[in-house]
């Protein structure tokens, strides 16, 4: 029988900073532009967290039924480990998608109805990352999805529902958050190159190879730092406080460029997640 601790583990709580960071950054930009609308910020946070959990359960289900999680180095998967049935995990994913959908509908009804299309596209993108007959995550496009939806869409959308205007700093912040969200996925896929190759999962890391994937990680960290400069120039120079993200990011970068493999890369996932939340928190403090 699957108990609560297994479902919590399956939701992968360590990935949740990647859902909090874009809402925090987007709200900070909204605050600097015309003032934050806190109840809308909270609803945006519900949407972001629910989508992150839904993606985690959906990936667990889709990878599990394909057998790509049978020999896994990273965190436990519910289906792959046999802890929960595929149908139960699929229902959990649908429930999380429903929570995101309801919160998103409230935001759309109080802001602009075209946001429903954005929300629907986000859910479709989340499911077909590893779902369907030809999941795009298996084709090396996962990083593109993460950058667009957990970076640009999440940050710009959070700002828009509060200001009802498109703010240029939100674009810059979306690029910075998106770069670090991508970096998390890059490390995850770098760790899984050996098993993904066997399973026929052609992630971007598999396509690039070990060395170039490590270089991509370094490039994404650099892009996140540059984005802070852009936010600072376009709004308030104190946004450079976001550079505090480099404390954990540099530690992670040393590990990645040092050639760590397998389980030795697991701490880098946490360090990169901490870097992302510090990026958003530092920028938020600066803009406040």
Secondary structure as UniProt FT lines:
FT   HELIX           4..10
FT   TURN            11..12
FT   HELIX           13..15
FT   HELIX           17..33
FT   HELIX           38..66
FT   TURN            67..71
FT   HELIX           78..81
FT   HELIX           86..110
FT   TURN            113..114
FT   HELIX           115..127
FT   TURN            128..130
FT   TURN            133..134
FT   HELIX           136..139
FT   HELIX           142..147
FT   HELIX           148..153
FT   HELIX           154..163
FT   HELIX           168..191
FT   HELIX           193..199
FT   HELIX           204..208
FT   HELIX           210..234
FT   HELIX           237..245
FT   HELIX           246..257
FT   TURN            258..259
FT   HELIX           262..265
FT   HELIX           266..287
//
